[in-house]
Amino acid sequence: MELIDFDYGLEDIHRFITNENQSLVIRGKSGTGRTTLALEIAKSHLDKFEVIFITRNISLNNLHSRFPWTKKVLKSYNIISINTNPDFILSEASIILNTIMNTLSNRIQKIEDPFIPLKEKPRPFIILEIWDNITKELDNNDIIRTQKILSSLIDKNGGFIIFLTEDMNNTDIDNLIDGIITLDQSFYKSYRLREMQIYKLKGTGINRSKIAFTLADGMFRTFSSLSHKINFDKKNNFIFLSHKEKIFSTGNQRLDNKLQGGFKKGSIISLEIEEEVDRFAFVPIFVPLVLNFVSQNYGALVISAWDQHTLAVTRYITPFVNQKFLNKYFKIMGSSNEIKKAKKHSEQMPSYIIPGIEGDFINTFNMWEREYEELRTRTDGCLVTVDFSFVELQYQNELLDIQKAIINFSSHIRSFNDLLVMVSRPNYKSLEVMKSVSDIHLKLLEFNGAVMLAAIKPQFFLYNVQTDQNAGYPRSHFIESS
């Protein structure tokens, strides 16, 4: 599993600019992130360009308070503030345009240094934030003429220009523009979801046309898909986050902060995984939680899906914790067939792998309870995880018993102030029962190829989920959707 690359999703745009294109339109309503995206793009091309930002009346301090990271991107003398107040004499579009052209010409002349070789001269990278102020009084022919004038200036100086606009309907100038991007936002529950759509990048292939992103911390950050690769080149034991007197840490500081310290002892957690989300999307949440328990002498009982090879689960866990801790504080339920197959080939199964029971669900559930009771005699607290959607598939004729078991198991674990995390999927009978008994209901969903973790009950966060292994062990990375 790899650390998220924050530039993932912008590679096509960067390649589009290096392909000697000259113009880009970013469309979107106010607040969708047009200016932030434009500045983010500019930041990656400072080796070839000098950024010129043309905006409404705005102070340098105000700009830096909105985008603190732009101090290295924008020089104070390259922020051109144009008065677009309707009562001001320069509010007429033609006068505003002349002011911009004269200012740009003067600024570009200052960029040029006769002692610098032509190939090494920084070229103007213009972000035109007041494009709508120029065009609002013009008809389409004048808008096209104005765009051609600006493009001529850019072409003459080997520069690049980004037009920012709220106009989503006027597409008459699209054929004159090299690239077109639209930003939009929608809502899931009370959470904001942002989307970038790339419609056109001249001479450049578009690998991802729809990309989820966030504006958290005043920066434009794309969300990437979840990788399941494991890098064992740099392997360390998991560094745990200590449990508190009344709180179990999740093993992730950011998630702990959102949960006011972590999961309260005695909590029941339900996790719903949407159908289009791969089951391994649970790993970045599940693995650090298990490791955080076992690493500090707390028990963890994992009841994995019946169709899943046990070693496919343990490979994410066992390399990153002391073997003695594993043998004493960790248990995972394996399938009977898997154990029989290992014995047939004279393979030694680790002591923490417990063979499952063939037969009806009641016998299986009784075994869960026995293993849980035995494990908790060794420790001051236990984590139990179980995937009930696959339990339903295995015991399709015993749904009522399964629903009763969810209630009873929850009550039992709650009474000992331990932690139960139950997993299921939409349209399963188990899900509704899980939601009814849980203190916290989480949901994993897919948005434009990115895996998102939403707190549904109560509603207090929406994150893009990634895994960061830079520490040498699986570590969750949560990026807030904002």
Wavefront OBJ file of the C-alpha trace (Angstrom):
o trace
v 0.000 0.000 0.000
v 1.361 3.356 -0.986
v 1.163 6.894 0.278
v -1.226 9.030 -1.704
v 0.351 11.212 -4.388
v -1.330 14.593 -4.028
v -0.542 15.424 -7.676
v -2.329 12.277 -8.814
v -4.988 13.425 -11.285
v -3.140 16.595 -12.317
v -0.464 14.830 -14.403
v -2.508 15.221 -17.598
v -2.818 18.974 -16.984
v 0.904 19.369 -16.293
v 1.740 17.408 -19.449
v -0.738 19.568 -21.406
v 1.156 22.719 -20.364
v 4.597 21.295 -21.154
v 3.262 20.340 -24.616
v 3.442 24.067 -25.473
v -0.278 24.754 -25.215
v -1.165 28.318 -24.314
v -4.653 28.609 -22.833
v -6.984 26.946 -20.348
v -10.510 27.749 -19.188
v -11.551 26.720 -15.687
v -15.325 26.932 -15.261
v -17.192 26.692 -11.984
v -19.527 28.541 -9.676
v -18.161 30.712 -6.897
v -16.554 28.613 -4.172
v -15.847 25.559 -6.319
v -12.069 26.101 -6.252
v -11.223 27.739 -9.613
v -8.602 30.121 -8.207
v -7.093 27.442 -5.961
v -6.721 25.035 -8.900
v -5.172 27.732 -11.115
v -2.588 28.584 -8.465
v -1.889 24.889 -7.826
v -1.226 24.347 -11.537
v 1.014 27.420 -11.696
v 3.027 26.234 -8.698
v 4.247 23.188 -10.636
v 5.661 25.271 -13.507
v 7.698 27.951 -11.764
v 10.859 26.660 -13.439
v 9.652 27.926 -16.822
v 7.093 30.621 -15.997
v 6.650 33.699 -13.837
v 3.113 33.871 -12.471
v 1.065 37.035 -13.008
v -2.220 37.113 -11.103
v -4.885 39.554 -12.323
v -7.629 39.942 -9.785
v -10.236 42.267 -8.334
v -9.307 44.760 -5.656
v -7.488 42.574 -3.167
v -4.519 43.157 -0.887
v -1.454 40.944 -0.847
v -2.105 40.136 2.813
v -5.653 39.068 2.000
v -4.448 36.815 -0.792
v -1.815 35.193 1.406
v -4.312 34.701 4.218
v -6.531 32.770 1.776
v -3.615 30.851 0.245
v -0.604 30.928 2.620
v 1.325 28.514 0.409
v 1.338 31.009 -2.510
v 4.058 33.192 -0.970
v 6.606 31.299 -3.051
v 4.355 31.256 -6.113
v 3.355 34.927 -6.371
v 5.677 37.893 -6.123
v 3.999 41.022 -4.788
v 4.703 43.021 -7.956
v 3.052 40.329 -10.076
v -0.327 40.687 -8.365
v -2.275 43.071 -10.583
v -5.375 44.397 -8.876
v -8.000 45.944 -11.160
v -10.870 48.008 -9.756
v -14.069 46.422 -11.115
v -16.476 48.385 -8.940
v -19.541 49.353 -11.063
v -19.274 52.953 -9.850
v -15.630 53.236 -10.870
v -14.751 54.870 -14.183
v -12.695 51.878 -15.256
v -15.610 49.463 -14.936
v -16.297 49.617 -18.687
v -15.069 46.393 -20.283
v -12.948 48.025 -22.991
v -11.184 50.255 -20.477
v -10.566 47.302 -18.133
v -9.124 45.330 -21.056
v -6.844 48.207 -22.110
v -5.658 48.560 -18.516
v -4.885 44.844 -18.372
v -3.079 44.853 -21.736
v -0.940 47.859 -20.816
v -0.135 46.440 -17.388
v 0.734 43.034 -18.828
v 2.944 44.547 -21.515
v 4.842 46.542 -18.894
v 5.125 43.537 -16.582
v 6.306 41.204 -19.348
v 8.965 43.731 -20.389
v 10.269 43.672 -16.810
v 10.411 39.869 -16.901
v 12.641 39.984 -19.962
v 16.329 40.302 -19.128
v 18.667 40.863 -22.103
v 21.489 39.084 -20.267
v 19.526 35.844 -19.893
v 19.561 33.420 -22.868
v 16.203 33.280 -24.671
v 15.565 29.618 -23.757
v 16.112 30.327 -20.055
v 13.900 33.390 -19.785
v 10.834 32.923 -17.576
v 7.648 33.274 -19.558
v 4.413 34.874 -18.323
v 1.893 32.525 -16.709
v -1.243 34.630 -16.418
v -4.203 33.811 -14.194
v -7.111 36.035 -15.249
v -9.536 35.972 -12.338
v -11.638 38.905 -13.647
v -12.558 37.405 -17.023
v -16.262 37.572 -16.137
v -15.949 41.284 -15.295
v -14.548 41.895 -18.766
v -17.119 39.858 -20.688
v -20.344 40.631 -18.818
v -21.083 43.720 -20.976
v -19.840 42.202 -24.264
v -21.627 40.179 -26.913
v -20.168 36.883 -28.126
v -18.283 38.437 -31.050
v -16.576 40.942 -28.757
v -15.758 38.177 -26.254
v -14.077 36.153 -29.018
v -12.222 39.246 -30.235
v -11.039 39.989 -26.693
v -9.878 36.416 -26.203
v -7.912 36.588 -29.460
v -6.185 39.800 -28.349
v -5.077 38.197 -25.086
v -4.011 35.010 -26.857
v -1.920 37.036 -29.312
v -0.043 38.625 -26.407
v 0.511 35.188 -24.854
v 1.666 33.693 -28.153
v 4.117 36.536 -28.757
v 5.773 35.954 -25.390
v 5.573 32.145 -25.249
v 3.337 32.329 -22.202
v 0.266 30.599 -20.819
v -3.078 31.995 -19.672
v -5.864 30.591 -17.490
v -9.335 32.131 -17.806
v -11.513 31.736 -14.681
v -15.261 31.974 -15.275
v -18.589 31.218 -13.657
v -20.273 31.082 -17.084
v -21.131 27.432 -17.644
v -23.191 27.985 -20.820
v -21.177 30.151 -23.220
v -19.105 27.675 -25.213
v -18.525 29.852 -28.286
v -14.852 30.388 -27.431
v -14.201 26.709 -26.665
v -12.663 26.109 -30.104
v -10.183 28.925 -29.476
v -9.092 27.542 -26.078
v -6.569 24.706 -25.781
v -7.987 23.228 -22.570
v -11.338 23.183 -20.761
v -11.975 22.130 -17.136
v -15.155 22.369 -15.088
v -15.355 22.296 -11.293
v -18.535 21.314 -9.492
v -19.726 20.283 -6.051
v -22.494 18.108 -4.650
v -23.476 16.873 -1.218
v -23.629 13.449 0.403
v -25.625 13.678 3.625
v -24.205 16.854 5.177
v -20.811 16.442 3.479
v -19.408 18.295 0.483
v -18.071 16.311 -2.485
v -16.040 18.197 -5.079
v -15.470 17.051 -8.662
v -13.187 18.175 -11.487
v -14.179 17.265 -15.045
v -11.576 17.554 -17.788
v -13.332 18.101 -21.111
v -10.420 19.027 -23.360
v -6.617 19.079 -23.276
v -5.288 19.742 -26.756
v -2.708 17.218 -27.910
v -2.798 15.413 -24.550
v -4.393 12.125 -23.558
v -6.849 12.295 -20.661
v -6.396 9.340 -18.337
v -9.021 10.441 -15.806
v -11.804 12.722 -16.999
v -13.559 12.956 -13.608
v -11.495 13.482 -10.476
v -12.569 13.999 -6.862
v -10.710 16.651 -4.889
v -10.697 18.714 -1.706
v -9.930 22.322 -0.788
v -9.020 21.506 2.815
v -6.398 23.869 4.286
v -6.795 26.224 1.326
v -5.086 23.813 -1.093
v -6.254 21.869 -4.138
v -5.688 18.162 -3.497
v -6.988 15.339 -5.675
v -8.195 12.034 -4.291
v -6.650 8.875 -5.702
v -7.819 5.299 -5.917
v -6.758 2.908 -3.171
v -3.649 0.796 -3.700
v -3.214 -2.595 -2.027
v 0.466 -3.082 -2.750
v 2.714 -3.799 0.219
v 6.302 -2.618 0.404
v 8.432 -4.813 2.662
v 11.704 -3.043 1.853
v 11.326 -0.844 4.914
v 9.652 -2.903 7.641
v 9.193 -1.785 11.260
v 7.040 -2.817 14.186
v 3.867 -0.796 14.527
v 4.157 2.227 16.835
v 0.931 2.237 18.815
v -1.178 5.095 20.113
v -1.974 4.421 23.762
v -5.481 3.539 24.843
v -6.937 5.745 27.590
v -8.918 4.873 30.684
v -12.263 5.083 28.863
v -11.135 5.235 25.223
v -9.691 2.790 22.684
v -7.415 4.539 20.181
v -8.039 3.762 16.503
v -4.295 3.724 15.830
v -4.626 6.910 13.759
v -4.197 10.331 15.356
v -6.404 12.216 12.903
v -9.244 9.733 13.284
v -8.822 9.788 17.079
v -9.143 13.575 17.037
v -12.379 13.409 15.059
v -13.734 10.799 17.466
v -12.751 12.904 20.504
v -9.942 10.544 21.429
v -11.034 7.319 19.752
v -13.779 4.736 20.304
v -15.334 4.727 23.761
v -14.845 1.437 25.562
v -17.925 -0.726 25.242
v -18.731 0.753 21.799
v -20.371 -1.119 18.954
v -19.237 0.032 15.500
v -21.015 -0.861 12.266
v -19.228 -0.418 8.943
v -21.235 -0.483 5.724
v -19.293 -1.129 2.527
v -21.069 -0.152 -0.685
v -21.318 -2.828 -3.367
v -18.903 -1.162 -5.804
v -16.182 -0.849 -3.128
v -13.635 -3.656 -2.961
v -13.589 -5.490 0.378
v -9.891 -4.633 0.817
v -10.880 -0.981 1.179
v -11.502 -1.977 4.798
v -7.805 -2.768 5.272
v -6.510 0.805 5.906
v -9.002 1.130 8.772
v -8.933 -2.456 10.021
v -5.171 -3.144 10.060
v -3.967 -0.152 12.157
v -6.818 -0.817 14.593
v -5.803 -4.475 15.051
v -2.091 -3.617 15.265
v -2.807 -0.891 17.809
v -4.509 -3.421 20.079
v -2.029 -6.286 19.747
v 1.042 -4.026 19.998
v 0.081 -2.872 23.484
v -0.982 -6.233 24.941
v -4.674 -5.970 24.109
v -6.574 -8.795 22.436
v -7.846 -8.876 18.855
v -10.208 -11.569 17.534
v -10.709 -11.374 13.771
v -13.579 -13.401 12.303
v -12.789 -13.177 8.602
v -15.054 -13.938 5.654
v -15.565 -17.662 5.114
v -14.373 -17.509 1.491
v -11.178 -15.616 2.326
v -7.807 -17.288 2.745
v -6.605 -16.457 6.258
v -3.078 -15.685 5.115
v -4.505 -13.038 2.788
v -5.545 -11.184 5.942
v -2.590 -11.918 8.201
v -0.040 -10.751 5.616
v -1.141 -7.198 6.430
v -0.694 -7.763 10.180
v 1.897 -10.347 11.213
v 5.063 -8.714 9.784
v 4.567 -5.561 11.848
v 4.194 -6.801 15.416
v 6.212 -8.899 17.848
v 5.643 -12.657 17.337
v 5.112 -13.236 21.071
v 2.363 -10.625 21.091
v 0.718 -12.305 18.116
v 0.690 -15.724 19.753
v -0.769 -14.379 22.983
v -3.106 -11.541 21.965
v -4.163 -12.232 18.377
v -6.647 -14.761 16.994
v -8.104 -15.148 13.539
v -10.779 -17.627 12.532
v -9.728 -19.679 9.505
v -11.880 -21.976 7.414
v -11.869 -25.680 8.233
v -10.930 -26.537 4.653
v -7.900 -24.265 4.874
v -6.659 -26.014 8.039
v -7.276 -29.471 6.558
v -5.372 -28.530 3.416
v -2.390 -27.341 5.479
v -2.344 -30.578 7.503
v -2.564 -32.642 4.332
v 0.603 -30.994 3.073
v 2.254 -31.210 6.519
v 2.274 -27.444 6.835
v 2.455 -25.899 10.293
v -0.277 -23.311 10.827
v 0.506 -20.471 13.265
v -1.067 -20.879 16.703
v -3.140 -17.719 16.280
v -5.123 -19.253 13.379
v -8.212 -20.965 14.799
v -10.030 -23.499 12.589
v -13.698 -22.802 12.025
v -16.497 -25.280 12.688
v -18.405 -27.045 9.962
v -22.149 -27.198 10.540
v -24.888 -24.771 11.493
v -24.513 -21.151 12.501
v -25.371 -21.688 16.179
v -22.315 -23.926 16.654
v -20.165 -21.391 14.834
v -21.459 -18.518 16.960
v -20.879 -20.480 20.167
v -17.289 -20.973 19.087
v -16.884 -17.203 18.536
v -18.056 -16.602 22.072
v -15.713 -19.231 23.526
v -12.691 -17.810 21.687
v -13.612 -14.298 22.770
v -14.028 -15.348 26.412
v -10.703 -17.191 26.377
v -8.862 -14.263 24.779
v -10.182 -11.672 27.179
v -8.828 -13.651 30.160
v -5.337 -12.682 28.938
v -5.831 -8.939 28.634
v -7.595 -5.809 29.878
v -9.459 -5.181 26.624
v -10.425 -6.833 23.357
v -11.248 -5.895 19.794
v -13.580 -8.212 17.851
v -14.273 -7.835 14.124
v -16.693 -9.872 12.021
v -17.988 -9.587 8.441
v -21.700 -10.449 8.688
v -22.418 -10.079 4.975
v -20.357 -13.208 4.307
v -21.861 -14.914 7.352
v -25.248 -14.413 5.679
v -23.968 -15.916 2.445
v -22.627 -18.956 4.263
v -25.729 -19.536 6.426
v -28.542 -18.340 4.151
v -31.181 -20.495 5.872
v -30.393 -19.176 9.354
v -30.933 -15.435 8.956
v -33.042 -15.100 12.088
v -30.338 -16.770 14.189
v -27.746 -14.436 12.667
v -29.807 -11.366 13.532
v -30.238 -12.583 17.105
v -26.496 -13.255 17.314
v -25.719 -9.654 16.316
v -27.846 -8.402 19.211
v -26.494 -10.908 21.729
v -22.846 -10.561 20.690
v -23.120 -6.759 20.856
v -24.645 -6.898 24.326
v -22.026 -9.367 25.542
v -19.030 -7.360 24.282
v -20.514 -4.077 25.491
v -20.942 -5.519 28.994
v -17.178 -6.100 29.213
v -16.318 -2.626 27.876
v -14.606 -4.115 24.828
v -14.927 -3.041 21.177
v -16.936 -4.734 18.407
v -16.579 -3.738 14.745
v -19.129 -5.360 12.439
v -19.064 -5.185 8.647
v -21.858 -5.679 6.131
v -23.137 -4.427 2.772
v -26.362 -2.829 1.467
v -29.403 -5.097 1.038
v -28.220 -7.576 3.677
v -30.508 -8.315 6.614
v -27.572 -8.051 9.000
v -26.916 -4.414 8.094
v -30.163 -3.047 9.466
v -29.721 -4.906 12.769
v -26.099 -3.756 13.012
v -27.121 -0.128 12.477
v -29.802 -0.381 15.146
v -27.412 -1.625 17.861
v -24.319 0.400 16.925
v -23.097 3.576 18.592
v -21.241 4.694 15.481
v -22.180 3.844 11.900
v -19.460 4.297 9.270
v -19.732 3.844 5.535
v -17.176 3.164 2.801
v -18.318 4.496 -0.557
v -16.822 5.168 -3.968
v -16.644 8.612 -5.574
v -14.964 8.953 -8.969
v -12.643 6.048 -8.243
v -11.720 7.274 -4.762
v -12.668 5.377 -1.600
v -14.392 7.611 0.947
v -15.078 6.960 4.623
v -18.175 8.743 5.951
v -19.426 8.905 9.511
v -23.192 8.500 9.124
v -24.145 8.207 12.804
v -23.201 10.709 14.095
v -22.297 12.839 11.077
v -18.903 14.353 11.804
v -16.470 13.546 8.969
v -15.976 12.482 5.370
v -12.468 11.331 4.414
v -10.689 9.982 1.381
v -8.973 6.814 2.627
v -5.380 5.957 1.781
v -2.590 3.967 3.399
v 0.831 5.419 4.174
v 3.633 2.893 4.649
v 6.461 5.403 4.901
v 6.749 4.450 8.566
v 7.488 0.848 7.626
v 4.070 -0.489 8.610
v 0.466 0.031 7.421
v -0.715 3.436 8.524
v -3.990 5.022 7.528
v -3.960 8.385 5.791
v -7.247 10.310 5.873
v -7.765 13.384 3.692
v -10.747 15.505 4.640
v -13.352 16.327 2.001
v -13.974 20.053 2.249
l 1 2 3 4 5 6 7 8 9 10 11 12 13 14 15 16 17 18 19 20 21 22 23 24 25 26 27 28 29 30 31 32 33 34 35 36 37 38 39 40 41 42 43 44 45 46 47 48 49 50 51 52 53 54 55 56 57 58 59 60 61 62 63 64 65 66 67 68 69 70 71 72 73 74 75 76 77 78 79 80 81 82 83 84 85 86 87 88 89 90 91 92 93 94 95 96 97 98 99 100 101 102 103 104 105 106 107 108 109 110 111 112 113 114 115 116 117 118 119 120 121 122 123 124 125 126 127 128 129 130 131 132 133 134 135 136 137 138 139 140 141 142 143 144 145 146 147 148 149 150 151 152 153 154 155 156 157 158 159 160 161 162 163 164 165 166 167 168 169 170 171 172 173 174 175 176 177 178 179 180 181 182 183 184 185 186 187 188 189 190 191 192 193 194 195 196 197 198 199 200 201 202 203 204 205 206 207 208 209 210 211 212 213 214 215 216 217 218 219 220 221 222 223 224 225 226 227 228 229 230 231 232 233 234 235 236 237 238 239 240 241 242 243 244 245 246 247 248 249 250 251 252 253 254 255 256 257 258 259 260 261 262 263 264 265 266 267 268 269 270 271 272 273 274 275 276 277 278 279 280 281 282 283 284 285 286 287 288 289 290 291 292 293 294 295 296 297 298 299 300 301 302 303 304 305 306 307 308 309 310 311 312 313 314 315 316 317 318 319 320 321 322 323 324 325 326 327 328 329 330 331 332 333 334 335 336 337 338 339 340 341 342 343 344 345 346 347 348 349 350 351 352 353 354 355 356 357 358 359 360 361 362 363 364 365 366 367 368 369 370 371 372 373 374 375 376 377 378 379 380 381 382 383 384 385 386 387 388 389 390 391 392 393 394 395 396 397 398 399 400 401 402 403 404 405 406 407 408 409 410 411 412 413 414 415 416 417 418 419 420 421 422 423 424 425 426 427 428 429 430 431 432 433 434 435 436 437 438 439 440 441 442 443 444 445 446 447 448 449 450 451 452 453 454 455 456 457 458 459 460 461 462 463 464 465 466 467 468 469 470 471 472 473 474 475 476 477 478 479 480 481 482
